[in-house]
Amino acid sequence: MRASDYRQGVAIENYTQENLTDEWWSTIFGHSVKAGTAAAIGDGLVGMNLRVPLSSASADVPSTVVVKLASNDPTSRFTGITLRNYEREVKFYNELAATVDIRTPRCFYADWHETAGDFVIVLEDMSPAEQGNQITGCKLDHAEAAIDELVALHAPRWNDPLLWEVDFLQRRATAEDASILQMMYSGVKGAFLDTFGDAITATCGESGIDFIHQLEKVLTQYVSEREEPFTVIHGDFRLDNMLFASAQGGAKCVVVDWQTPGHGNGIADLAYFIGAGLVLQDRRTHEQQLVDRYIAGLQSQGVDVDADWVHRLYRREAAAGVLMSVVASQIVQRTDRGDQMFTAMATRHIQHALDSETLSLI
């Protein structure tokens, strides 16, 4: 069941929790539906996630679904609309999800209102699978499961020329993209260091602060010289955007939050995940075997990829996590958990870049 199957007659201008009436739900599923009280789930730094119980006489209607809506926070909502996060996630589910093999929740309906900027996505409830935790990091088995899903995302569309025609995908590989990111990075770097500078110094030393400044100088070159071949990338491939099987069951690994899909070098997703998904010593211990697992996975899917090329770009793309930490932390609603998460991400990504001698490869 694709989202477009239910598009006719149910699109509305303002997708808010109050406007998702029983009549709306009934039209979505084609059966009489009564919705129960929604409960917030996750952190929702850019959007709002709700678990909604549904009751219906039809067995075709699930007992619960997860609904994604625009954030109630003005800063996060502005970010989601301006950076096209809401639009991109809807279009990913409607246009791209079926063309890749990565495990995502089943999408029952997805729509975005071009003028108002609001959106709604109705997804399969993946419980009892449990969300990963970017703050605590993961162990090797979860990292391996995530790498396998990354292969399932990248391999089907590897070097596919048709992706150049998908206009909603982020590319971040041109001089214009580089200029925009340079401006954003420079504009928020000071505030980022005011908030996270002490933690960076405590974890990475003064060399960590210096890396933040040095990356600013080479950022345009780093972005504009990303190497092909390109594929579909997630853009924010981290633990908080993954669900793993729990003791009660659930899918082995499901990837969610498709607000930043792109057309770019897949190694950026790989380095981004490994760089902060594991705590420092675990990353240093396991990163080479995880990179090799990714390479072997691509090759098993018929992708002709050079291992030395992947390992080199893995070191270069350690910068991707630093860039995301600096910019993203300053353009979303600030929360206590958000601060903890960005502290973990920033310190791990910076140390990853220092360990990888990333600046020498830009």
Secondary structure as the mmCIF struct_conf table of DSSP 4:
data_model
#
loop_
_struct_conf.conf_type_id
_struct_conf.id
_struct_conf.beg_label_comp_id
_struct_conf.beg_label_asym_id
_struct_conf.beg_label_seq_id
_struct_conf.end_label_comp_id
_struct_conf.end_label_asym_id
_struct_conf.end_label_seq_id
HELX_RH_3T_P HELX_RH_3T_P1 ALA A 3 TYR A 6
TURN_TY1_P TURN_TY1_P1 GLN A 8 VAL A 10
BEND BEND1 GLU A 13 GLU A 13
HELX_RH_3T_P HELX_RH_3T_P2 GLN A 17 ASN A 19
HELX_RH_AL_P HELX_RH_AL_P1 ASP A 22 PHE A 29
TURN_TY1_P TURN_TY1_P2 GLY A 30 GLY A 30
BEND BEND2 HIS A 31 HIS A 31
STRN STRN1 LYS A 34 ALA A 35
STRN STRN2 ALA A 39 ALA A 40
BEND BEND3 GLY A 42 GLY A 42
BEND BEND4 LEU A 45 VAL A 46
STRN STRN3 GLY A 47 SER A 55
BEND BEND5 ALA A 57 ALA A 57
TURN_TY1_P TURN_TY1_P3 ALA A 59 ASP A 60
BEND BEND6 VAL A 61 VAL A 61
BEND BEND7 SER A 63 SER A 63
STRN STRN4 THR A 64 ALA A 70
BEND BEND8 ASN A 72 ASP A 73
HELX_RH_AL_P HELX_RH_AL_P2 PRO A 74 THR A 82
TURN_TY1_P TURN_TY1_P4 LEU A 83 ARG A 84
HELX_RH_AL_P HELX_RH_AL_P3 ASN A 85 LYS A 91
HELX_RH_PI_P HELX_RH_PI_P1 PHE A 92 LEU A 96
HELX_RH_3T_P HELX_RH_3T_P3 ALA A 97 THR A 99
BEND BEND9 VAL A 100 VAL A 100
BEND BEND10 ILE A 102 ILE A 102
HELX_LH_PP_P HELX_LH_PP_P1 PRO A 105 ARG A 106
STRN STRN5 CYS A 107 TRP A 112
TURN_TY1_P TURN_TY1_P5 GLU A 114 ALA A 116
STRN STRN6 PHE A 119 GLU A 124
TURN_TY1_P TURN_TY1_P6 SER A 127 PRO A 128
BEND BEND11 ALA A 129 ALA A 129
STRN STRN7 GLU A 130 GLN A 131
TURN_TY1_P TURN_TY1_P7 GLN A 134 THR A 136
HELX_RH_AL_P HELX_RH_AL_P4 LEU A 140 HIS A 154
HELX_RH_3T_P HELX_RH_3T_P4 ALA A 155 ARG A 157
TURN_TY1_P TURN_TY1_P8 TRP A 158 ASN A 159
HELX_RH_3T_P HELX_RH_3T_P5 PRO A 161 GLU A 165
TURN_TY1_P TURN_TY1_P9 ASP A 167 PHE A 168
BEND BEND12 LEU A 169 LEU A 169
STRN STRN8 GLN A 170 GLN A 170
BEND BEND13 THR A 174 THR A 174
HELX_RH_AL_P HELX_RH_AL_P5 ALA A 175 CYS A 204
HELX_RH_AL_P HELX_RH_AL_P6 GLU A 206 SER A 224
TURN_TY1_P TURN_TY1_P10 GLU A 225 GLU A 225
HELX_LH_PP_P HELX_LH_PP_P2 ARG A 226 GLU A 227
BEND BEND14 GLU A 228 GLU A 228
HELX_LH_PP_P HELX_LH_PP_P3 PRO A 229 PRO A 229
STRN STRN9 THR A 231 ILE A 233
BEND BEND15 GLY A 235 GLY A 235
BEND BEND16 ARG A 238 ARG A 238
HELX_RH_3T_P HELX_RH_3T_P6 LEU A 239 ASN A 241
STRN STRN10 MET A 242 SER A 246
TURN_TY1_P TURN_TY1_P11 ALA A 247 GLN A 248
STRN STRN11 GLY A 249 VAL A 255
BEND BEND17 GLN A 259 THR A 260
STRN STRN12 GLY A 262 GLY A 264
TURN_TY1_P TURN_TY1_P12 GLY A 266 GLY A 266
HELX_RH_AL_P HELX_RH_AL_P7 ILE A 267 GLY A 277
BEND BEND18 LEU A 278 LEU A 278
HELX_RH_AL_P HELX_RH_AL_P8 LEU A 280 SER A 300
TURN_TY1_P TURN_TY1_P13 GLN A 301 GLY A 302
HELX_RH_AL_P HELX_RH_AL_P9 ALA A 307 ARG A 316
TURN_TY1_P TURN_TY1_P14 GLU A 317 GLU A 317
HELX_RH_AL_P HELX_RH_AL_P10 ALA A 318 ALA A 328
TURN_TY1_P TURN_TY1_P15 SER A 329 GLN A 330
BEND BEND19 ILE A 331 VAL A 332
HELX_RH_AL_P HELX_RH_AL_P11 ASP A 336 SER A 356
TURN_TY1_P TURN_TY1_P16 GLU A 357 GLU A 357
HELX_RH_3T_P HELX_RH_3T_P7 THR A 358 LEU A 361
#
